[in-house]
């Protein structure tokens, strides 16, 4: 499931490279942290992506790609 989450993140934020495991896990942690401050799930994911992928991130069309919740779901169920 982690491989799928990597590809979803690449697609969502139009990243040049498929992110490594460390960056994917860090993105998820930051996304959840931003959620705790009251941010919407999509905005929390974007804020995290801006931090983790500052030079690769392309913000156009981010709301038409896979949803942040689906990416987090894939990460939560990677052991299944």
C-alpha positions as CSV (number, residue, x, y, z in Angstrom):
1,X,0.0,0.0,0.0
2,X,2.9,2.4,0.6
3,X,3.8,2.1,-3.1
4,X,0.3,3.1,-4.0
5,X,0.4,6.1,-1.6
6,X,3.7,7.2,-3.2
7,X,2.2,7.2,-6.6
8,X,-1.0,9.0,-5.4
9,X,1.1,11.7,-3.8
10,X,3.2,12.1,-7.0
11,X,-0.1,12.4,-9.0
12,X,-1.8,14.7,-6.6
13,X,0.9,17.3,-6.4
14,X,2.4,16.7,-9.9
15,X,5.8,15.8,-8.3
16,X,8.7,15.2,-10.7
17,X,9.9,12.2,-8.7
18,X,8.1,9.4,-6.8
19,X,8.7,10.4,-3.2
20,X,10.6,8.0,-0.9
21,X,9.2,6.3,2.1
22,X,10.6,8.9,4.5
23,X,9.0,11.8,2.7
24,X,5.7,10.1,2.4
25,X,5.6,9.3,6.2
26,X,6.7,12.9,7.0
27,X,4.0,14.3,4.7
28,X,1.3,12.2,6.5
29,X,2.6,13.3,9.9
30,X,2.5,17.0,9.0
31,X,-0.9,16.6,7.3
32,X,-2.3,15.1,10.5
33,X,-0.6,17.8,12.6
34,X,-2.2,20.5,10.5
35,X,-5.6,18.8,10.8
36,X,-5.4,19.1,14.5
37,X,-5.2,22.9,14.1
38,X,-8.5,22.9,12.4
39,X,-7.4,22.9,8.7
40,X,-9.5,21.1,6.2
41,X,-7.9,17.8,5.1
42,X,-7.1,19.1,1.6
43,X,-5.5,22.3,2.9
44,X,-3.6,20.3,5.6
45,X,-2.2,18.1,2.9
46,X,-1.2,21.1,0.7
47,X,0.5,22.8,3.7
48,X,2.5,19.6,4.4
49,X,3.3,19.2,0.7
50,X,4.7,22.7,0.6
51,X,7.0,21.8,3.4
52,X,8.1,18.4,2.2
53,X,8.2,19.0,-1.5
54,X,9.0,22.7,-1.8
55,X,10.8,22.6,-5.1
56,X,8.7,19.9,-6.9
57,X,5.2,20.8,-5.8
58,X,2.9,22.2,-8.5
59,X,-0.3,23.6,-7.0
60,X,-2.4,23.7,-10.1
61,X,-5.2,21.1,-10.4
62,X,-4.6,19.7,-6.9
63,X,-8.3,19.4,-6.1
64,X,-9.0,17.2,-9.1
65,X,-6.4,14.6,-8.2
66,X,-6.7,11.9,-5.6
67,X,-8.0,13.1,-2.2
68,X,-5.8,13.5,0.8
69,X,-8.0,11.2,2.8
70,X,-7.5,8.4,0.2
71,X,-3.8,8.8,0.4
72,X,-3.8,8.7,4.2
73,X,-6.1,5.6,4.0
74,X,-3.5,3.8,1.9
75,X,-0.8,4.6,4.4
76,X,-2.9,3.5,7.3
77,X,-3.6,0.2,5.6
78,X,-0.2,-0.5,4.3
79,X,0.2,-3.6,6.4
80,X,-3.0,-5.2,5.1
